[in-house]
Amino acid sequence: MGYFLVCTLLLFAYRRFDPPTTGVQVQRRIESLFAEGAYRKRYRPVPYARISPHLVHAVVAAEDTRFYEHGGIDWQAIGEAIEDTRRGRPRGGSTLSQQLAKNLFLTTHSRLWRKTLEVPLTYLTEAVLSKERILELYLNVAEWGPTGVFGAEAAARQHYGVSASALTREQASRLAACLPAPRRRVPQRMDQYAAIIERRMAQMGW
């Protein structure tokens, strides 16, 4: 109960303030102590208005097409993911709200305890934050590279040398295509999936 109380207080604070760090960022810092190579966190939160609408649309189209319809957990998407996995096409079914809760308060380790905590934390996130703020926070804390790149601003500058507000539709779709595996994928190699994301954006009216 104490853990959830702390998370609740932090979520109320995150209504107005950006998190100074996240659970995943702490995880990566600890992992870097036992790995070779330099680690430098690049994390510069920016307001929603300074993130390209193309990136907002691309991320929703790629990661959570029913984002504005569900209350945190998309049980339909989970059912579809289970069915696809049975057919030999494994994929995830987590929502942007789930991914935000994981990024803020948990780690990337796939453990039963993490999933057990993730569900109530997701509903708590939806109860405290607006949809726009959930998107804003997610786009600012999402991991976008193998060496400490977190958030849209750092990702845009790392991969394209521009600010998050200046991302084009194509650049945004390529960045969104990296999110399922941000430590392995680079936007310049995401031709096929980026094209799929752009088609989804068009189908959603964007």
HELIX and SHEET records of a PDB file:
HELIX    1   1 GLY A    2  ALA A   13  1                                  12    
HELIX    2   2 GLY A   23  SER A   32  1                                  10    
HELIX    3   3 TYR A   48  ARG A   50  5                                   3    
HELIX    4   4 PRO A   53  GLU A   63  1                                  11    
HELIX    5   5 TRP A   75  ARG A   86  1                                  12    
HELIX    6   6 LEU A   96  PHE A  105  1                                  10    
HELIX    7   7 LEU A  112  VAL A  128  1                                  17    
HELIX    8   8 LYS A  131  VAL A  141  1                                  11    
HELIX    9   9 ALA A  152  TYR A  160  1                                   9    
HELIX   10  10 ALA A  164  ALA A  166  5                                   3    
HELIX   11  11 ARG A  169  CYS A  178  1                                  10    
HELIX   12  12 PRO A  187  ARG A  189  5                                   3    
HELIX   13  13 ASP A  191  GLN A  203  1                                  13    
SHEET    1   A 2 ARG A  42  TYR A  43  0                                        
SHEET    2   A 2 VAL A 149  PHE A 150  1                                        
END                                                                             
